[in-house]
Amino acid sequence: MRVIATIPHPKISISIFSMNDKYQIQFIAGPMEQTFKITHTEIDGVEGIKKMLDEEFMQKIMERFNEMYLSYKAALDRMK
């Protein structure tokens, strides 16, 4: 697997990988990660991926990270 692009974002890390005829789009925020796998035939390369990451898609990514963080924090709090 190799990194073929990174997309700047003020709050999270976004990396695009290519492996076995698939793109993997990895979003990282602190200890949390979201990954989407898309076949090369479904999208037009890095430019197509950038178009896919529109405002609505990124809003859902950020909401999901918030939900993940709240679950993580609640689990840690229960351990106290």
LUMROMAR-291866 format. One record per atom (N, C-alpha, C, CB): x, y, z; residue number from 1; chain. Coordinates in steps of 0.05 Angstrom, whole numbers. Atoms other than C-alpha are relative to their C-alpha. Last residue first. Glycine has a CB too. Layout:
# LUMROMAR-291866
+--------+--------+--------+-----+-------+
!     xx !     yy !     zz !  nr ! kette !
+--------+--------+--------+-----+-------+
!      X !      Y !      Z ! NUM !     A !
...
+--------+--------+--------+-----+-------+
END
This chain:
# LUMROMAR-291866
+--------+--------+--------+-----+-------+
!     xx !     yy !     zz !  nr ! kette !
+--------+--------+--------+-----+-------+
!    -10 !    -13 !    -24 !  80 !     A !
!   -257 !     98 !    736 !  80 !     A !
!    -14 !     -9 !     25 !  80 !     A !
!     -4 !     30 !     -2 !  80 !     A !
!    -22 !     15 !    -12 !  79 !     A !
!   -269 !     49 !    680 !  79 !     A !
!     10 !     12 !     26 !  79 !     A !
!     23 !     -2 !    -19 !  79 !     A !
!     11 !     23 !    -14 !  78 !     A !
!   -337 !     79 !    664 !  78 !     A !
!     21 !    -17 !     14 !  78 !     A !
!    -15 !    -17 !    -20 !  78 !     A !
!     13 !     -9 !    -25 !  77 !     A !
!   -303 !    145 !    648 !  77 !     A !
!    -12 !    -23 !     16 !  77 !     A !
!    -21 !     21 !     -6 !  77 !     A !
!    -22 !     -6 !    -19 !  76 !     A !
!   -258 !    111 !    596 !  76 !     A !
!    -11 !      8 !     27 !  76 !     A !
!     18 !     22 !    -11 !  76 !     A !
!    -12 !     25 !     -7 !  75 !     A !
!   -319 !     81 !    561 !  75 !     A !
!     22 !      4 !     21 !  75 !     A !
!     10 !    -15 !    -24 !  75 !     A !
!     19 !     13 !    -18 !  74 !     A !
!   -355 !    148 !    562 !  74 !     A !
!     11 !    -27 !     10 !  74 !     A !
!    -27 !     -4 !    -13 !  74 !     A !
!     -2 !    -14 !    -26 !  73 !     A !
!   -293 !    182 !    531 !  73 !     A !
!    -19 !    -14 !     21 !  73 !     A !
!     -8 !     29 !     -3 !  73 !     A !
!    -26 !      6 !    -11 !  72 !     A !
!   -290 !    130 !    475 !  72 !     A !
!      3 !     12 !     28 !  72 !     A !
!     23 !     11 !    -18 !  72 !     A !
!      0 !     28 !     -8 !  71 !     A !
!   -364 !    135 !    461 !  71 !     A !
!     26 !     -8 !     14 !  71 !     A !
!     -5 !    -19 !    -24 !  71 !     A !
!     18 !      2 !    -23 !  70 !     A !
!   -361 !    211 !    460 !  70 !     A !
!     -2 !    -29 !     10 !  70 !     A !
!    -28 !     10 !     -7 !  70 !     A !
!    -14 !    -11 !    -24 !  69 !     A !
!   -300 !    209 !    415 !  69 !     A !
!    -17 !     -2 !     25 !  69 !     A !
!      7 !     30 !     -6 !  69 !     A !
!    -21 !     18 !     -9 !  68 !     A !
!   -333 !    162 !    366 !  68 !     A !
!     14 !     10 !     25 !  68 !     A !
!     20 !     -4 !    -23 !  68 !     A !
!     14 !     23 !    -13 !  67 !     A !
!   -396 !    205 !    363 !  67 !     A !
!     21 !    -20 !     10 !  67 !     A !
!    -19 !    -13 !    -20 !  67 !     A !
!     10 !    -10 !    -25 !  66 !     A !
!   -352 !    267 !    349 !  66 !     A !
!    -14 !    -23 !     15 !  66 !     A !
!    -20 !     23 !     -4 !  66 !     A !
!    -22 !     -2 !    -19 !  65 !     A !
!   -314 !    229 !    296 !  65 !     A !
!     -9 !     10 !     27 !  65 !     A !
!     21 !     20 !    -11 !  65 !     A !
!     -7 !     27 !     -8 !  64 !     A !
!   -380 !    209 !    263 !  64 !     A !
!     24 !      1 !     20 !  64 !     A !
!      6 !    -17 !    -25 !  64 !     A !
!     21 !      9 !    -19 !  63 !     A !
!   -403 !    282 !    263 !  63 !     A !
!      7 !    -28 !     10 !  63 !     A !
!    -27 !      0 !    -14 !  63 !     A !
!     -5 !    -14 !    -25 !  62 !     A !
!   -336 !    302 !    230 !  62 !     A !
!    -21 !     -8 !     22 !  62 !     A !
!     -1 !     31 !     -4 !  62 !     A !
!    -25 !     10 !    -12 !  61 !     A !
!   -343 !    250 !    176 !  61 !     A !
!      5 !     12 !     27 !  61 !     A !
!     25 !      6 !    -19 !  61 !     A !
!      7 !     26 !    -11 !  60 !     A !
!   -416 !    270 !    164 !  60 !     A !
!     25 !    -13 !     13 !  60 !     A !
!    -11 !    -19 !    -22 !  60 !     A !
!     16 !     -5 !    -24 !  59 !     A !
!   -395 !    342 !    155 !  59 !     A !
!     -7 !    -26 !     14 !  59 !     A !
!    -26 !     16 !     -7 !  59 !     A !
!    -19 !     -7 !    -21 !  58 !     A !
!   -340 !    320 !    107 !  58 !     A !
!    -15 !      6 !     26 !  58 !     A !
!     17 !     24 !     -8 !  58 !     A !
!    -15 !     24 !     -8 !  57 !     A !
!   -391 !    285 !     63 !  57 !     A !
!     18 !      6 !     24 !  57 !     A !
!     16 !    -11 !    -24 !  57 !     A !
!     19 !     18 !    -14 !  56 !     A !
!   -438 !    346 !     63 !  56 !     A !
!     15 !    -26 !      9 !  56 !     A !
!    -23 !     -8 !    -20 !  56 !     A !
!      7 !    -10 !    -26 !  55 !     A !
!   -381 !    395 !     47 !  55 !     A !
!    -19 !    -20 !     16 !  55 !     A !
!    -14 !     27 !     -2 !  55 !     A !
!     13 !    -26 !      0 !  54 !     A !
!   -353 !    354 !    -11 !  54 !     A !
!     -8 !      8 !     29 !  54 !     A !
!    -25 !      0 !    -18 !  54 !     A !
!     -2 !    -11 !    -27 !  53 !     A !
!   -304 !    298 !     -5 !  53 !     A !
!    -11 !     28 !      2 !  53 !     A !
!     30 !      0 !      9 !  53 !     A !
!     17 !     15 !    -17 !  52 !     A !
!   -328 !    264 !    -69 !  52 !     A !
!     -1 !     12 !     29 !  52 !     A !
!      8 !    -30 !      2 !  52 !     A !
!     27 !     -8 !      6 !  51 !     A !
!   -296 !    318 !   -111 !  51 !     A !
!    -20 !    -13 !     19 !  51 !     A !
!     -8 !     -5 !    -29 !  51 !     A !
!      3 !    -28 !    -11 !  50 !     A !
!   -229 !    305 !    -78 !  50 !     A !
!    -28 !     11 !     -4 !  50 !     A !
!     21 !     18 !    -13 !  50 !     A !
!      2 !      3 !    -29 !  49 !     A !
!   -238 !    230 !    -92 !  49 !     A !
!     -4 !     28 !     13 !  49 !     A !
!     24 !    -14 !     12 !  49 !     A !
!     27 !      9 !     -6 !  48 !     A !
!   -252 !    245 !   -165 !  48 !     A !
!     -4 !     -3 !     30 !  48 !     A !
!     -4 !    -27 !    -14 !  48 !     A !
!     18 !    -22 !      5 !  47 !     A !
!   -188 !    286 !   -169 !  47 !     A !
!    -29 !     -8 !      5 !  47 !     A !
!      3 !     10 !    -29 !  47 !     A !
!     -1 !    -19 !    -23 !  46 !     A !
!   -149 !    231 !   -135 !  46 !     A !
!    -19 !     23 !     -4 !  46 !     A !
!     29 !     10 !      3 !  46 !     A !
!    -25 !     -7 !    -13 !  45 !     A !
!   -170 !    180 !   -187 !  45 !     A !
!     -3 !     19 !     23 !  45 !     A !
!     18 !     11 !    -20 !  45 !     A !
!    -20 !     -9 !     18 !  44 !     A !
!   -235 !    181 !   -227 !  44 !     A !
!     25 !     11 !     15 !  44 !     A !
!    -11 !     23 !    -18 !  44 !     A !
!     -6 !    -29 !     -3 !  43 !     A !
!   -280 !    139 !   -184 !  43 !     A !
!     23 !      8 !    -18 !  43 !     A !
!      5 !      7 !     30 !  43 !     A !
!     23 !    -16 !    -10 !  42 !     A !
!   -315 !     72 !   -185 !  42 !     A !
!      4 !     30 !     -1 !  42 !     A !
!     -6 !     -9 !     28 !  42 !     A !
!     20 !     -4 !     21 !  41 !     A !
!   -265 !     36 !   -230 !  41 !     A !
!    -24 !     17 !      9 !  41 !     A !
!     -9 !    -27 !    -10 !  41 !     A !
!    -10 !    -19 !     19 !  40 !     A !
!   -207 !     45 !   -181 !  40 !     A !
!    -21 !      6 !    -22 !  40 !     A !
!     25 !    -10 !    -13 !  40 !     A !
!    -15 !     11 !     22 !  39 !     A !
!   -247 !      9 !   -128 !  39 !     A !
!      8 !     21 !    -20 !  39 !     A !
!    -17 !    -22 !    -14 !  39 !     A !
!     14 !     -5 !     25 !  38 !     A !
!   -266 !     49 !    -66 !  38 !     A !
!     16 !    -13 !    -23 !  38 !     A !
!     -5 !     30 !     -6 !  38 !     A !
!    -14 !     14 !     22 !  37 !     A !
!   -247 !     33 !      5 !  37 !     A !
!    -17 !      3 !    -25 !  37 !     A !
!      5 !    -29 !      7 !  37 !     A !
!     18 !      7 !     21 !  36 !     A !
!   -267 !     82 !     61 !  36 !     A !
!     16 !    -13 !    -22 !  36 !     A !
!    -16 !     24 !    -11 !  36 !     A !
!    -12 !      6 !     26 !  35 !     A !
!   -228 !     88 !    125 !  35 !     A !
!    -22 !     -9 !    -19 !  35 !     A !
!     21 !    -23 !      3 !  35 !     A !
!     22 !     10 !     18 !  34 !     A !
!   -246 !    122 !    191 !  34 !     A !
!     14 !     -5 !    -27 !  34 !     A !
!    -23 !     21 !     -3 !  34 !     A !
!     -6 !      2 !     29 !  33 !     A !
!   -195 !    130 !    247 !  33 !     A !
!    -25 !    -10 !    -15 !  33 !     A !
!     23 !    -19 !     -5 !  33 !     A !
!     22 !     12 !     15 !  32 !     A !
!   -197 !    151 !    320 !  32 !     A !
!      7 !      1 !    -30 !  32 !     A !
!    -26 !     16 !      5 !  32 !     A !
!     -2 !     30 !      0 !  31 !     A !
!   -139 !    161 !    368 !  31 !     A !
!    -20 !    -14 !    -17 !  31 !     A !
!     -2 !     -9 !     29 !  31 !     A !
!    -10 !     11 !    -26 !  30 !     A !
!   -130 !    235 !    350 !  30 !     A !
!      2 !    -30 !     -2 !  30 !     A !
!    -19 !      9 !     22 !  30 !     A !
!      4 !    -22 !    -20 !  29 !     A !
!   -171 !    250 !    287 !  29 !     A !
!      8 !    -12 !     27 !  29 !     A !
!    -30 !     11 !      0 !  29 !     A !
!     -9 !      4 !    -27 !  28 !     A !
!   -152 !    207 !    227 !  28 !     A !
!     -4 !     25 !     16 !  28 !     A !
!     30 !     -8 !      0 !  28 !     A !
!      4 !    -25 !    -16 !  27 !     A !
!   -187 !    201 !    160 !  27 !     A !
!      9 !     -7 !     28 !  27 !     A !
!    -30 !      9 !     -1 !  27 !     A !
!     -3 !      3 !    -29 !  26 !     A !
!   -163 !    147 !    112 !  26 !     A !
!     -2 !     28 !     13 !  26 !     A !
!     28 !    -13 !      7 !  26 !     A !
!      0 !    -28 !    -10 !  25 !     A !
!   -186 !    143 !     40 !  25 !     A !
!     -1 !     -3 !     30 !  25 !     A !
!    -24 !     17 !    -11 !  25 !     A !
!      9 !     -1 !    -28 !  24 !     A !
!   -167 !     75 !     12 !  24 !     A !
!      3 !     29 !      9 !  24 !     A !
!     17 !    -20 !     18 !  24 !     A !
!    -10 !    -23 !    -15 !  23 !     A !
!   -164 !     69 !    -63 !  23 !     A !
!    -11 !     -3 !     28 !  23 !     A !
!    -10 !     27 !    -13 !  23 !     A !
!     18 !    -16 !    -17 !  22 !     A !
!   -172 !      1 !    -92 !  22 !     A !
!     14 !     24 !     10 !  22 !     A !
!    -11 !    -18 !     23 !  22 !     A !
!     22 !    -12 !     16 !  21 !     A !
!   -141 !    -38 !   -150 !  21 !     A !
!    -21 !     14 !     17 !  21 !     A !
!    -13 !    -22 !    -16 !  21 !     A !
!     17 !     21 !     11 !  20 !     A !
!    -98 !    -79 !   -102 !  20 !     A !
!    -25 !     11 !    -14 !  20 !     A !
!     -9 !    -19 !     22 !  20 !     A !
!     -9 !     27 !     -4 !  19 !     A !
!    -70 !    -19 !    -64 !  19 !     A !
!    -20 !    -20 !    -12 !  19 !     A !
!      4 !     -6 !     30 !  19 !     A !
!      7 !     17 !     22 !  18 !     A !
!    -73 !     56 !    -70 !  18 !     A !
!     12 !    -27 !      5 !  18 !     A !
!      9 !     12 !    -28 !  18 !     A !
!    -19 !     22 !      6 !  17 !     A !
!    -73 !    102 !    -10 !  17 !     A !
!    -10 !    -15 !    -24 !  17 !     A !
!      2 !    -19 !     24 !  17 !     A !
!     11 !     18 !     21 !  16 !     A !
!   -106 !    170 !      1 !  16 !     A !
!     22 !    -21 !     -7 !  16 !     A !
!     -9 !     16 !    -25 !  16 !     A !
!    -20 !     12 !     17 !  15 !     A !
!    -91 !    207 !     66 !  15 !     A !
!    -15 !    -18 !    -20 !  15 !     A !
!     21 !    -16 !     16 !  15 !     A !
!     13 !     15 !     22 !  14 !     A !
!   -134 !    256 !    105 !  14 !     A !
!     22 !    -10 !    -19 !  14 !     A !
!    -20 !     18 !    -16 !  14 !     A !
!    -19 !      9 !     20 !  13 !     A !
!   -110 !    281 !    173 !  13 !     A !
!    -15 !    -16 !    -21 !  13 !     A !
!     24 !    -16 !     12 !  13 !     A !
!     -5 !     28 !      3 !  12 !     A !
!   -161 !    319 !    214 !  12 !     A !
!     21 !     -5 !    -21 !  12 !     A !
!    -25 !    -16 !     -6 !  12 !     A !
!      5 !     16 !    -24 !  11 !     A !
!   -176 !    388 !    241 !  11 !     A !
!      8 !    -29 !     -1 !  11 !     A !
!    -28 !      2 !      7 !  11 !     A !
!     -8 !    -13 !    -25 !  10 !     A !
!   -152 !    441 !    192 !  10 !     A !
!     -2 !    -17 !     25 !  10 !     A !
!    -16 !     25 !      4 !  10 !     A !
!     25 !     -6 !    -15 !   9 !     A !
!   -155 !    397 !    130 !   9 !     A !
!      9 !     11 !     26 !   9 !     A !
!    -17 !    -26 !      3 !   9 !     A !
!     -1 !    -17 !    -24 !   8 !     A !
!   -102 !    387 !     76 !   8 !     A !
!    -28 !      4 !     12 !   8 !     A !
!     13 !     26 !     -7 !   8 !     A !
!     17 !    -23 !      4 !   7 !     A !
!   -111 !    328 !     29 !   7 !     A !
!      0 !     16 !     25 !   7 !     A !
!    -30 !     -9 !     -7 !   7 !     A !
!     11 !     -9 !    -26 !   6 !     A !
!    -56 !    277 !     25 !   6 !     A !
!    -16 !     25 !     -7 !   6 !     A !
!     23 !      6 !     21 !   6 !     A !
!      7 !    -28 !     -4 !   5 !     A !
!    -40 !    238 !    -38 !   5 !     A !
!     -8 !      5 !     29 !   5 !     A !
!    -23 !      9 !    -19 !   5 !     A !
!     -1 !    -14 !     26 !   4 !     A !
!    -13 !    173 !    -67 !   4 !     A !
!     -8 !     30 !      2 !   4 !     A !
!    -19 !    -13 !    -20 !   4 !     A !
!     15 !    -26 !     -1 !   3 !     A !
!      5 !    139 !     -2 !   3 !     A !
!      3 !     13 !    -27 !   3 !     A !
!     11 !     18 !     23 !   3 !     A !
!    -16 !    -24 !      1 !   2 !     A !
!     27 !     68 !    -17 !   2 !     A !
!    -17 !     25 !      1 !   2 !     A !
!     18 !      0 !    -26 !   2 !     A !
!     17 !    -23 !      0 !   1 !     A !
!      0 !      0 !      0 !   1 !     A !
!     18 !     25 !      0 !   1 !     A !
!    -20 !      0 !     25 !   1 !     A !
+--------+--------+--------+-----+-------+
END
